Amino acid sequence: MSAGNKPKAVAIRTLVEFAAKRGSLDRRFTPAPSGQEGIEGHQKVTARRANDYQTEVGLSITYGDITFRGRADGYDPTRHCIEEIKTFYGDVERIPENHRELHWAQAKCYGWLYCAQHECDEINLSLIYFELADELEYPLEQTWSAEELKDYFEQLAQQYCAWHQQLSARQQQLHQWLEQLQFPYGTMHAAQRVMAEAVYKAAATGRVVMAEAPTGTGKTLAALFPTLKAMPRTPVDKIFYLTAKTTGKQLALENIELIASDKTNPAPLRSLELTAQEKACLEPDKKCRGDSCQYALDFYTKLSSARQAAFAIPILDKHALNQLAQEFTICPFYLGMEMARWVDVVVADVNYYFDGTPLLLGLTLEFDWKPCLLVDESHNLIERGRGMYTAELNRADLRNAKKSAPAPIKKALEKINKAWLVLIKSLPATTNTYIRLDLLPEKLGLALEEFTTRYIEFLQQNPDHPIQEGITQELFFAALNYLRTIDIFDEDFCIDLQAVGSKDEILTLRNLIPAKQLAARLNTAHCACFFSATLHPARYYQALLGLPEDSVHIKVPSPFNSQQLAVNIATKLSTRYKDRVAAINPLCDIVIQQLQNVPGNALVFFSSYEFLQQAETQLRKHLTTTNIQLVVQSRRMSEQDRETFIAQFNQQDNLLGLAVLGGAFSEGVDLAGNALKGAFIATLGLPQVNPINEYLRQVMNDKFGQGYDFTYTYPGIQKVIQAAGRVIRTTSDEGYVWLLDQRFEQPQIKNLLPEWWLYST
């Protein structure tokens, strides 16, 4: 884990981005050189210069209490000229005016820094646009006096320093406030204290803690409170509360509000909720650019005022950002992205830190932050991680793109299709629709590279072409993701083809073990706490999440009394796939009998929608003579539908809900008191046996020696414990759980269930 103190130094690029950027948002895909292409372009330009030409000229100046510094691309002593080189593709006339203004701002700042260091009265500035395809330079030159450049730089620096002074003053207030901060409930209960102490020590020592804490422990508060208390006394300067579910974000925001709720001592703490763009967008039918959306129009021009107003709001959740959006007619999503730079706590989905090129990781590297990661329900990160680092190509998308693509692109798509056919023909004769490949298909990779190049070239010449609105652009991004994944492809991945023989094959570079990729990102943080009710066995989670060997693993004792929860096992019932039809009637009998014995709301969790629907038919027959109302999870529920489903449990006391284990209602749902009296779990939750999982089992066995457990048992039982955890939420709750399968009696399964459970005989 990283550590150290941050110097008060700001890059010139950061300064001009903050103080000189103007104009509108324009989120059209604009082909831009890669970092490597930019470096090579710079080298080609500077190689053409005379021997006395200086490259990467280090410059710095102190203004106020900040040192602004950077490296000018080049200095030509013959012409007394600072050169700022910008690489691009396409037509130089199409470079937006606000981009040019920003480039000039950077050049002018370097000009003043050079004049100040070398005591010059004036200097020549050259903004050189270098087109990478034809390798032509397009220079723009200006001569400026040192006095003019000084005035310009100091206008920008003054804006940044004024903002920095606000930040520093609030930071000082924050640390004083945090030193005096008291736990919102007076005293922690014993279980919370165990976790809180471990989290504080992790912040102090720069380590990772893995906290297995039962549902209802108050994990969110036990993670947030000690991390905040640690901020004045440890290197931690940011808290990223990361979760895989929307419900986890809401709980975090509620706890932040609780911590900061002392009306007599207003909190200088600043927190932000990051919301996915599709959920934050106020005009989804408009294009994300100034000539289409009012919230994108002049975004950067409006940003300074909106940023100042946002900084005054303690909790910038989705609602607060929407209010600012209306007040300043500014995009709430991109305003949120901007405010991520300036707040103390960011509450976001895990992909904002762990995905391929995530916002929070990028900002951490740019500003040299020392964040503490609080990863809620971190058992979900294994599957989410696999998804983040997996790439998929669908031949149906390729065929559809070919139908509508313009001629230059169509030719490249034909080459992909040809390479795809060559791959199919090279496969051994088989009736299997799933095939795993031993090697990356090289010709297909080359065809995809050519397609992405041709697509970029086409957009450079046709930036407003409607191709950007359809399937061809989706295929382009899928191809880019595939090519990026090739760069990290190793023994932790496999290559497979699904739907072989259908002409709609799906080629997947599939991540099986996300540990290396997660660890690379985790290593950038100062410290972290991964917490969940289901992190047992620790070896499984530590290995697949890529946690350091010196990670601290703690088991938080349950705050609940075993007398609160009656746990029953149906020892004569099998819900294996082959036994399901026979299981329906006895399963329904157990449910009805229990509801008669203990009236109140209950949930029944099934392994699949098919099994759920079979049971639903039978249960409806049983319930016709009762006042029990059946509510059923459907396959494609909207977020509003899910909220309505849960809300009913807080309003009625005669509901029987049917849901799928591992779905929206089996974790992250808080139904305290009489809102939920019991849960029936009609499955071990084991993942489906299929060729993908069977190969995963083989890999897990070779690497960890526990193939079946790592692939099937542990992921399944984790879902069971999460679902059962919906029942007892407070120390005054009472309820029951029925485990509707005889396999729960097996010692190796029972040993994975919570130690505090008391089984009925």
C-alpha positions in Angstrom: 0.0 0.0 0.0 1.2 3.5 -0.8 2.0 6.2 1.8 3.5 9.6 2.1 2.6 13.3 2.3 1.3 15.2 -0.7 3.4 18.3 -1.8 1.5 21.5 -2.7 2.3 21.2 -6.4 -0.1 21.5 -9.3 0.5 20.6 -12.9 0.1 23.3 -15.5 -2.3 21.0 -17.3 -4.4 20.7 -14.2 -4.4 24.5 -13.8 -5.6 25.2 -17.4 -8.2 22.5 -17.2 -9.6 24.1 -14.1 -9.4 27.8 -15.0 -9.2 28.1 -18.7 -11.6 25.5 -20.1 -14.7 27.0 -21.9 -17.4 25.9 -24.3 -19.8 22.9 -24.4 -19.7 19.2 -23.7 -19.4 17.2 -26.9 -19.5 13.4 -26.2 -19.4 12.3 -29.8 -16.8 9.7 -30.2 -13.8 11.7 -31.5 -10.9 9.5 -32.7 -7.8 10.6 -30.7 -4.2 9.2 -30.7 -3.3 6.7 -28.1 -0.8 7.7 -25.5 1.9 5.7 -27.3 1.0 7.3 -30.6 1.2 10.8 -29.0 4.7 10.0 -27.6 5.9 8.7 -31.0 4.4 11.8 -32.8 6.2 14.1 -30.4 9.5 12.3 -31.1 9.0 12.6 -34.8 8.5 16.4 -34.6 11.4 17.0 -32.2 13.7 14.7 -34.3 13.3 17.2 -37.2 14.7 20.1 -35.1 18.3 21.3 -34.9 20.9 19.8 -32.5 20.6 22.6 -30.0 16.8 22.1 -29.7 15.7 21.3 -26.1 13.0 18.7 -25.4 10.9 18.2 -22.2 11.9 21.5 -20.7 11.1 21.4 -17.0 9.5 24.6 -15.7 8.0 25.7 -12.4 7.0 28.8 -10.5 5.5 29.4 -7.1 2.4 31.6 -6.8 0.9 32.0 -3.4 1.5 28.7 -1.5 1.3 26.5 -4.7 4.1 25.5 -7.0 2.9 25.2 -10.6 5.0 23.1 -12.8 5.2 21.2 -16.0 7.3 20.3 -19.0 7.2 22.2 -22.2 7.4 19.9 -25.2 10.3 21.9 -26.7 12.4 25.1 -26.8 14.1 26.3 -29.9 16.9 28.7 -28.8 17.5 29.9 -32.4 13.9 31.2 -32.6 13.6 31.8 -28.8 10.4 29.8 -29.1 8.5 27.5 -26.8 6.8 24.7 -28.8 3.6 22.9 -27.6 3.0 19.8 -29.8 -0.5 18.3 -30.1 -0.9 15.1 -32.2 -4.2 14.5 -34.0 -5.9 12.6 -36.8 -7.9 14.1 -39.6 -8.5 17.7 -40.7 -6.8 20.4 -38.6 -9.7 22.8 -39.3 -12.0 20.4 -37.4 -10.1 20.8 -34.1 -12.8 22.6 -31.9 -12.1 26.2 -31.1 -12.4 25.6 -27.3 -9.7 22.9 -27.6 -7.4 25.3 -29.4 -8.0 27.9 -26.6 -7.0 25.3 -24.0 -3.9 24.4 -26.0 -2.9 28.1 -26.2 -3.5 28.5 -22.5 -1.0 25.7 -21.8 1.5 27.2 -24.2 1.1 30.7 -22.7 1.6 29.4 -19.1 4.8 27.6 -20.2 5.9 30.8 -21.9 5.6 32.8 -18.7 7.3 30.2 -16.6 10.2 30.2 -19.1 10.4 34.0 -19.1 10.4 34.1 -15.3 13.1 31.5 -15.0 15.3 33.0 -17.7 14.5 36.7 -17.2 13.2 37.2 -20.7 11.2 40.3 -21.8 9.3 38.4 -24.5 9.1 35.0 -26.1 7.7 33.3 -29.2 5.1 30.6 -28.8 4.3 27.9 -31.4 1.4 25.6 -31.2 2.2 22.7 -33.5 -0.6 20.3 -34.6 1.0 17.2 -36.0 -1.2 14.9 -38.1 -0.1 11.4 -37.5 -1.3 9.8 -40.7 0.4 12.2 -43.2 3.1 13.3 -40.6 2.5 17.0 -41.5 3.0 19.9 -39.1 0.5 22.7 -38.8 2.2 25.4 -36.8 0.5 28.4 -35.3 2.9 31.1 -33.9 2.5 34.1 -31.7 4.8 36.5 -29.9 4.1 37.6 -26.4 5.7 40.0 -23.9 6.6 38.6 -20.6 4.3 41.1 -18.9 1.3 39.9 -21.0 2.0 36.3 -20.2 2.5 37.0 -16.5 -0.9 38.8 -16.3 -2.5 35.8 -18.1 -0.9 33.2 -15.9 -1.7 35.1 -12.7 -5.4 35.4 -13.7 -5.6 31.6 -13.9 -3.4 31.0 -10.9 -5.5 33.4 -8.8 -8.6 31.4 -9.6 -6.9 28.2 -8.7 -5.4 29.6 -5.5 -8.7 31.1 -4.4 -10.3 27.7 -4.8 -7.3 26.0 -3.1 -7.6 28.3 -0.1 -11.3 27.3 0.2 -10.2 23.7 0.1 -7.5 24.2 2.7 -9.7 26.2 5.0 -12.4 23.5 4.9 -9.8 20.8 5.3 -8.6 22.4 8.5 -12.2 22.7 9.7 -12.8 19.1 8.7 -9.9 17.8 10.7 -10.9 19.8 13.8 -14.5 18.5 13.4 -13.3 14.9 12.9 -11.2 15.1 16.1 -14.3 16.0 18.1 -16.6 13.6 16.2 -18.6 11.3 18.4 -20.2 8.0 17.4 -23.9 8.9 16.5 -25.4 6.3 18.9 -23.2 7.2 21.8 -21.5 3.8 22.2 -20.8 1.0 19.6 -22.1 -2.4 20.3 -19.3 -5.0 20.8 -19.5 -6.5 17.3 -19.3 -3.0 15.7 -16.3 -2.1 17.8 -14.4 -5.2 16.6 -14.8 -4.2 13.0 -14.2 -0.5 13.7 -10.9 -1.1 15.5 -9.7 -3.2 12.6 -10.6 -0.6 10.0 -8.9 2.2 12.0 -5.7 0.1 12.3 -5.8 -0.6 8.6 -5.9 3.1 7.9 -3.0 3.7 10.3 -0.8 1.0 8.9 -1.7 1.1 5.2 -3.0 -2.5 5.1 -6.0 -4.4 3.9 -8.6 -5.8 6.3 -11.2 -8.4 5.3 -14.1 -8.2 7.7 -16.7 -11.0 7.8 -19.6 -9.4 9.6 -23.1 -10.9 9.9 -26.0 -9.0 8.4 -27.3 -6.5 10.9 -24.0 -5.8 12.5 -24.1 -2.2 11.3 -21.1 -2.8 8.9 -21.6 0.4 7.0 -21.3 2.6 10.1 -18.5 0.4 11.4 -16.5 1.0 8.2 -17.3 4.7 7.6 -16.9 6.1 11.2 -13.4 4.9 12.0 -12.1 5.8 8.5 -13.3 9.3 9.0 -11.8 9.5 12.5 -8.5 8.3 11.0 -8.3 11.0 8.4 -6.6 13.7 10.6 -4.0 11.3 12.0 -3.2 9.0 9.0 -2.3 9.6 5.3 -5.9 8.8 4.3 -7.2 11.9 2.4 -10.2 10.3 0.5 -12.7 7.6 1.2 -14.2 5.6 -1.7 -17.2 3.7 -0.5 -17.7 1.1 -3.3 -20.6 -1.1 -3.8 -22.1 -3.5 -6.4 -25.7 -2.6 -5.7 -27.8 0.6 -5.6 -29.2 -0.3 -2.2 -25.7 -0.3 -0.8 -25.1 3.2 -2.0 -28.3 4.4 -0.4 -27.3 2.9 2.9 -23.9 4.5 2.8 -25.5 8.0 2.1 -27.9 7.5 5.0 -25.0 6.6 7.4 -23.0 9.6 6.2 -26.0 11.8 6.9 -26.3 10.2 10.3 -22.6 10.8 11.2 -22.9 14.5 10.1 -26.3 15.2 11.7 -25.2 17.3 14.7 -27.1 20.5 14.1 -25.0 22.4 16.8 -21.8 21.6 14.9 -22.4 21.7 11.1 -20.2 19.2 9.4 -17.6 20.5 6.9 -17.6 17.0 5.4 -18.3 16.8 1.7 -19.7 13.6 0.1 -20.8 12.7 -3.4 -22.9 9.9 -5.0 -21.8 8.9 -8.4 -24.7 7.7 -10.6 -24.5 5.8 -13.9 -24.9 8.2 -16.9 -28.0 6.5 -18.2 -29.7 7.0 -14.8 -28.4 10.6 -14.3 -29.3 11.9 -17.8 -32.1 14.5 -17.8 -32.7 14.5 -21.5 -32.0 10.9 -22.7 -33.6 11.6 -26.1 -31.0 14.2 -26.9 -27.4 13.9 -28.0 -24.7 14.7 -25.4 -23.4 17.8 -27.0 -24.1 21.6 -26.9 -26.1 21.8 -30.2 -28.6 19.2 -28.9 -28.8 19.3 -25.1 -29.3 22.4 -23.1 -27.4 20.8 -20.2 -24.4 20.2 -22.4 -24.5 23.7 -23.9 -21.6 25.9 -22.5 -21.0 23.3 -19.8 -17.4 24.4 -19.1 -18.4 28.1 -19.1 -21.1 27.5 -16.5 -18.9 25.0 -14.5 -17.1 27.5 -12.2 -20.4 28.9 -10.7 -22.0 25.4 -10.5 -18.8 24.0 -8.8 -18.9 26.7 -6.2 -22.5 26.1 -5.4 -22.0 22.3 -5.3 -19.1 22.7 -2.9 -21.5 24.3 -0.4 -23.7 21.2 -0.3 -22.7 18.6 2.3 -24.1 15.5 0.5 -24.2 15.7 -3.3 -26.6 12.8 -4.0 -28.5 12.4 -7.2 -31.3 14.7 -6.0 -28.9 17.5 -5.0 -27.1 17.2 -8.4 -30.4 17.4 -10.2 -31.3 20.6 -8.4 -28.0 22.1 -9.3 -28.6 21.0 -12.9 -31.9 22.9 -13.0 -30.4 26.0 -11.3 -27.4 26.3 -13.7 -28.7 24.4 -16.7 -25.7 22.1 -16.5 -25.3 18.3 -16.9 -25.7 16.6 -13.5 -23.6 13.5 -14.5 -20.5 15.5 -15.6 -20.9 17.9 -12.7 -20.7 14.9 -10.5 -17.6 13.7 -12.3 -16.0 17.1 -11.7 -17.0 17.2 -8.0 -15.3 13.8 -7.5 -12.0 15.8 -7.5 -13.1 18.0 -4.5 -15.1 16.0 -2.0 -13.9 13.8 0.9 -16.1 10.8 0.4 -17.3 9.3 -2.9 -20.1 6.7 -2.9 -20.0 4.8 -6.1 -20.3 1.5 -7.9 -17.2 -0.7 -7.8 -16.5 -0.2 -11.5 -15.6 3.5 -10.8 -12.3 2.2 -9.2 -11.8 -1.4 -10.5 -12.9 -1.3 -14.2 -10.6 -0.9 -17.2 -10.0 2.9 -17.1 -12.0 4.1 -14.1 -12.6 7.7 -13.0 -11.6 7.3 -9.3 -8.4 5.4 -10.1 -7.4 7.9 -12.7 -8.0 10.8 -10.3 -6.0 9.0 -7.5 -3.0 8.7 -9.8 -3.4 12.3 -11.1 -3.6 13.9 -7.7 -1.5 11.4 -5.8 -4.3 10.7 -3.3 -4.1 8.2 -0.5 -7.6 6.8 -0.5 -9.2 4.2 1.8 -11.4 1.8 -0.2 -14.5 0.6 1.7 -15.8 -2.3 -0.5 -19.3 -3.2 0.6 -20.8 -6.7 -0.1 -17.3 -7.5 -1.5 -18.3 -11.1 -2.2 -19.9 -9.7 -5.3 -16.6 -8.3 -6.6 -15.4 -11.8 -7.8 -18.2 -12.1 -10.4 -18.2 -8.3 -11.1 -14.4 -8.5 -11.6 -14.7 -11.3 -14.1 -17.2 -9.3 -16.0 -15.0 -6.2 -16.0 -12.0 -8.0 -17.5 -14.0 -10.2 -20.0 -14.4 -9.2 -23.7 -17.1 -10.6 -26.0 -17.7 -10.5 -29.8 -21.0 -11.4 -31.2 -21.2 -12.5 -34.9 -24.8 -11.4 -35.1 -23.7 -7.9 -34.4 -21.1 -8.3 -37.1 -23.7 -9.4 -39.7 -26.0 -6.6 -38.8 -23.2 -4.0 -39.0 -22.3 -5.2 -42.5 -25.8 -4.5 -43.7 -25.7 -0.8 -42.8 -22.0 0.1 -42.9 -20.7 2.5 -45.6 -18.3 1.0 -48.2 -15.0 1.8 -46.5 -16.1 0.2 -43.3 -17.9 -2.7 -45.0 -14.7 -3.9 -46.5 -13.0 -4.1 -43.1 -16.1 -5.9 -41.7 -15.9 -8.4 -44.5 -12.3 -9.2 -43.5 -13.5 -9.9 -39.9 -16.2 -12.2 -41.2 -13.7 -14.0 -43.4 -11.3 -14.5 -40.5 -14.3 -15.7 -38.4 -15.2 -18.3 -41.0 -11.6 -19.5 -41.2 -11.7 -19.9 -37.4 -15.0 -21.9 -37.6 -13.6 -24.2 -40.4 -10.5 -24.9 -38.3 -12.5 -26.3 -35.5 -12.7 -30.1 -35.1 -16.0 -31.8 -36.2 -18.3 -31.8 -33.2 -21.9 -31.5 -32.2 -21.0 -29.4 -29.2 -22.3 -25.8 -29.3 -19.5 -24.7 -26.9 -15.8 -25.0 -27.8 -12.8 -23.8 -25.9 -9.9 -22.6 -28.0 -6.3 -23.2 -27.1 -4.8 -20.1 -28.9 -6.0 -16.6 -29.6 -7.2 -16.4 -33.2 -4.4 -14.3 -34.7 -6.0 -13.5 -38.1 -9.2 -12.4 -36.4 -7.3 -10.1 -34.1 -5.5 -8.5 -37.1 -8.8 -8.1 -38.9 -10.3 -6.4 -35.8 -7.2 -4.1 -35.6 -7.7 -3.1 -39.2 -11.5 -2.5 -38.6 -10.8 -0.2 -35.7 -8.2 1.8 -37.7 -10.5 2.1 -40.7 -13.4 3.2 -38.5 -11.3 5.9 -36.8 -10.1 7.1 -40.2 -13.7 7.2 -41.5 -14.9 9.3 -38.5 -12.0 11.7 -38.9 -13.3 12.5 -42.3 -17.0 12.2 -41.5 -17.4 13.3 -37.8 -21.2 13.7 -38.0 -21.9 10.5 -39.8 -25.0 8.6 -38.4 -22.9 5.4 -38.2 -22.2 6.6 -34.6 -25.8 6.0 -33.7 -26.0 2.3 -34.6 -24.7 -1.2 -34.3 -21.4 -0.5 -36.1 -20.2 1.8 -33.4 -21.2 -0.8 -30.7 -19.2 -3.4 -32.6 -16.2 -0.9 -32.8 -16.2 -0.5 -29.0 -16.5 -4.3 -28.6 -13.5 -4.7 -30.9 -11.5 -2.2 -28.9 -12.4 -4.0 -25.6 -11.3 -7.3 -27.2 -8.0 -5.8 -28.4 -7.4 -4.3 -24.9 -8.2 -7.6 -23.2 -5.6 -9.3 -25.4 -3.0 -7.1 -23.8 -3.8 -8.5 -20.3 -4.6 -12.1 -21.5 -2.8 -14.8 -19.5 -3.4 -18.1 -17.8 -6.2 -16.5 -15.7 -8.3 -16.3 -18.9 -9.7 -18.7 -21.5 -11.0 -18.3 -25.0 -14.3 -19.9 -25.9 -16.9 -20.0 -28.7 -20.6 -20.4 -27.9 -23.6 -21.1 -30.2 -21.2 -22.9 -32.6 -23.0 -23.8 -35.8 -25.7 -21.2 -35.5 -24.0 -18.4 -37.5 -24.5 -16.3 -34.4 -21.4 -17.5 -32.5 -20.1 -15.6 -29.6 -16.4 -15.4 -29.1 -15.3 -14.6 -25.5 -12.0 -13.8 -23.9 -13.2 -14.9 -20.5 -11.6 -13.9 -17.3 -11.7 -16.7 -14.7 -9.6 -15.3 -11.9 -9.8 -11.5 -11.5 -7.2 -11.4 -8.8 -4.2 -9.9 -10.7 -6.3 -7.1 -12.2 -8.1 -6.3 -9.0 -4.8 -6.3 -7.1 -3.1 -3.9 -9.6 -5.8 -1.4 -8.8 -6.0 -2.1 -5.1 -2.2 -1.4 -4.8 -2.8 2.2 -5.7 -4.9 2.8 -2.6 -3.4 3.5 0.9 -5.6 1.0 2.6 -8.8 -0.9 2.2 -11.6 -2.8 4.0 -13.5 -5.5 2.2 -16.6 -6.4 4.1 -19.6 -8.7 3.8 -21.6 -11.2 5.7 -20.2 -13.9 3.5 -16.4 -13.9 3.3 -16.0 -17.5 4.5 -13.8 -19.3 3.8 -11.3 -16.5 3.8 -8.8 -18.3 1.6 -11.3 -18.4 -1.3 -12.1 -14.7 -1.2 -8.5 -13.6 -0.6 -7.2 -15.7 -3.5 -9.8 -14.6 -6.0 -10.0 -10.9 -5.0 -6.2 -10.6 -5.1 -5.8 -9.4 -1.6 -2.2 -9.1 -0.2 -0.8 -11.9 1.8 -0.5 -9.7 4.9 -4.3 -8.9 4.8 -6.0 -9.0 8.2 -9.0 -11.3 8.4 -11.5 -10.7 11.2 -14.7 -12.5 12.0 -17.1 -10.1 13.6 -19.3 -11.8 16.3 -23.0 -11.7 15.6 -25.0 -9.1 17.6 -28.0 -11.4 17.5 -29.1 -14.1 19.9 -29.5 -17.5 18.4 -32.9 -17.7 20.1 -34.1 -14.9 17.7 -33.9 -17.2 14.6 -35.4 -20.6 14.3 -33.5 -22.5 11.6 -35.1 -25.6 10.1 -33.8 -28.1 7.6 -36.1 -30.2 5.4 -34.1 -33.4 5.8 -36.3 -35.5 3.5 -36.6 -33.0 0.6 -34.3 -32.8 -2.4 -34.4 -29.8 -4.8 -31.8 -31.2 -7.2 -32.9 -30.7 -10.8 -33.9 -34.3 -11.3 -36.1 -34.2 -8.1 -37.8 -30.9 -8.5 -41.1 -32.1 -9.9 -41.5 -34.4 -6.9 -40.4 -31.7 -4.5 -43.1 -29.2 -5.4 -45.9 -30.6 -3.3 -43.9 -31.3 -0.1 -42.2 -27.9 -0.4 -45.6 -26.1 -0.7 -46.9 -28.1 2.3 -44.0 -26.9 4.5 -44.5 -23.3 3.4 -48.3 -23.3 4.1 -47.9 -25.1 7.4 -45.2 -22.6 8.6 -47.4 -19.6 7.5 -50.3 -21.1 9.5 -48.0 -21.6 12.6 -46.3 -18.2 12.3 -48.4 -15.7 10.4 -46.7 -12.8 8.7 -44.7 -11.8 5.6 -42.3 -14.4 4.2 -40.1 -14.9 1.1 -39.4 -18.1 -0.8 -36.2 -18.2 -2.8 -35.8 -20.6 -5.8 -32.9 -21.6 -7.9 -34.5 -20.4 -11.2 -37.6 -18.8 -12.6 -38.7 -22.1 -14.0 -38.7 -23.7 -10.6 -40.4 -20.6 -9.1 -43.2 -20.8 -11.7 -43.8 -24.5 -11.0 -44.2 -23.8 -7.3 -46.3 -20.7 -7.9 -49.0 -22.7 -9.7 -49.3 -25.1 -6.8 -49.1 -22.4 -4.1 -51.9 -20.4 -5.7 -54.2 -23.5 -5.3 -53.3 -23.7 -1.6 -53.8 -20.0 -0.9 -57.3 -19.6 -2.4 -58.9 -20.1 1.0 -56.5 -17.9 2.9 -56.0 -14.2 3.1 -52.3 -14.6 2.1 -51.4 -12.5 -0.9 -48.8 -13.8 -3.4 -46.3 -11.4 -4.9 -43.9 -12.7 -7.5 -40.5 -11.5 -8.9 -40.6 -11.4 -12.7 -37.8 -11.7 -15.1 -37.5 -8.1 -16.2 -38.5 -5.9 -13.3 -37.6 -2.2 -13.6 -36.0 -0.4 -10.7 -39.4 1.1 -9.9 -41.0 -2.4 -10.0 -38.4 -3.7 -7.5 -39.0 -0.8 -5.2 -42.7 -1.4 -5.3 -42.2 -5.1 -4.6 -40.2 -4.3 -1.4 -42.4 -1.4 -0.3 -45.4 -3.8 0.0 -43.6 -5.7 2.8 -43.4 -2.6 4.9 -47.2 -1.9 4.4 -48.8 -5.3 4.7 -48.5 -8.4 7.0 -50.0 -11.1 4.8 -47.5 -11.4 1.9 -45.7 -14.4 0.5 -43.1 -13.3 -1.9 -41.5 -15.6 -4.5 -38.0 -14.7 -5.7 -34.9 -16.1 -7.3 -31.9 -16.7 -5.2 -29.0 -14.4 -6.1 -31.4 -11.8 -7.6 -32.5 -8.3 -6.6 -34.3 -9.4 -3.4 -31.8 -11.9 -1.8 -29.3 -9.3 -0.6 -29.1 -5.5 0.1 -32.8 -5.5 1.2 -33.6 -4.3 4.7 -36.9 -5.6 6.1 -36.8 -5.1 9.8 -39.4 -6.0 12.5 -42.7 -7.4 11.1 -41.8 -6.5 7.5 -40.4 -10.0 7.1 -40.9 -12.9 9.5 -39.3 -15.7 7.6 -37.5 -17.0 4.5 -37.6 -20.4 2.7 -34.6 -21.3 0.6 -35.4 -24.0 -1.8 -31.9 -24.5 -3.2 -28.2 -24.6 -2.3 -27.7 -21.9 -4.8 -25.1 -23.9 -6.7 -24.2 -22.3 -10.1 -25.4 -24.2 -13.1 -23.3 -27.1 -14.3 -22.3 -26.2 -17.9 -19.1 -26.4 -20.0 -17.9 -22.9 -18.8 -18.3 -23.7 -15.1 -16.9 -27.2 -15.6 -13.7 -25.7 -17.2 -13.6 -23.2 -14.3 -13.8 -26.1 -11.9 -10.8 -27.7 -13.6 -8.8 -24.4 -13.5 -9.7 -23.9 -9.8 -8.6 -27.4 -9.0 -5.3 -27.0 -10.7 -4.6 -23.7 -9.1 -6.1 -24.0 -5.6 -6.8 -27.8 -5.2 -10.5 -27.2 -4.5 -12.2 -27.1 -7.9 -15.7 -28.0 -6.9 -15.9 -25.8 -3.8 -14.4 -22.8 -5.5 -16.7 -23.1 -8.5 -20.0 -24.4 -7.0 -20.1 -24.8 -3.2 -18.8 -21.4 -1.9 -20.6 -19.2 -4.4 -23.9 -21.1 -3.8 -23.8 -21.0 0.0 -22.8 -17.3 -0.1 -26.2 -16.6 -1.8 -28.0 -18.8 0.8 -26.5 -16.8 3.7 -27.3 -13.5 2.1 -30.9 -14.5 1.5 -31.3 -15.8 5.1 -29.9 -12.5 6.3 -33.0 -10.7 5.2 -34.9 -12.0 8.2 -33.1 -10.8 11.4 -32.1 -7.1 11.0 -32.2 -5.8 14.6 -31.6 -7.2 18.1 -35.4 -7.2 18.7 -36.4 -9.1 15.5 -37.6 -12.7 15.7 -38.1 -15.0 12.7 -37.4 -18.3 11.0 -35.5 -19.8 8.1 -36.3 -23.0 6.3 -33.5 -24.6 4.4 -35.5 -26.8 1.9 -33.0 -29.4 0.9 -31.5 -32.4 2.7 -28.0 -31.5 1.6 -27.9 -28.7 4.2 -27.5 -31.5 6.8 -24.1 -32.5 5.3 -21.3 -31.5 7.6 -19.2 -29.8 4.9 -22.3 -27.6 4.0 -23.4 -26.9 7.6 -19.8 -25.8 8.5 -20.1 -23.0 6.0 -23.3 -21.6 7.6 -23.3 -18.9 10.3 -22.0 -20.2 13.6 -24.7 -18.4 15.6 -27.6 -20.3 13.9 -29.5 -22.7 16.2 -31.1 -25.6 14.3 -34.6 -26.8 15.3 -34.9 -30.6 15.9 
